[in-house]
Amino acid sequence: MKKKVEFSSHTANLALMRKFVRTFLDAYPFSEKERTLMVLGVDEACTNIIRHAYDLRDDQPIALSVEGKRNCVCMRLRDYGHQTPPEKMQGRAHDLIKPGGLGLHLIRNAFDQVDYILKRRGTELVLTKKLG
């Protein structure tokens, strides 16, 4: 099963995106905690796109495709904004008390595999979670 949604980079669209992801995940045997973490992970990735790739502009395209495969679910987030080199996407130490940087830990905890694919324009983020 494969579905796709496209929306502009306005934070008001994130609630619809979360509902889209949750509805998709309901068809799979994940625990409630796993589902919630994945929804939050995709939300965090979208927030990072809006903040970093699009410099808070609210009229830029974001595409999210979700796909269920035999042994995993795969979510792909595509933007056409500024690229952040993968080596800069390290997050920060958990014990530093300051805002920012923990979203990457959240995303990596929610998914088994996180891949950033730099495109000619923008970035594709591929989030994979194994079934079972």
Phi, psi and omega in degrees: 000130181226134179224156181218143175224141176238141181208162178275162188282040177264132184299337177297338180279350185292328179296318177296319179297317179298318179297318178301313181294314182298316179299317177300314184290337181300338180280358186240153187278051176270155175288163178301320179297315180298316180301311182299317179297319180294317178299314179296323179297315179293321177300315179297319179297319178296318178299319178297320178299312181299315185287313190262313183286324186249007177048042177068011174291139187255013185238021185257150185280139170230132177243134177237120173243140181237139183217133174262125177249182184301318187238008182197168167246147184229130177239132181240125177249127184239130173231168182235029184259201179299141177267140172254125179301137183307326182292342176276351184264056183263349188071200179217173179298139181299330190273000175277125182265095175197157182287155175089152174090342180277344180301323179294324175297317180300313181298316182290332176285329185282331186238155179280331181218134180231116182236131173258123179247112179283125181258175177302319172235119175081199189220147169245125177256124181248119182247123184237135177232124180287149174272135174080000000 
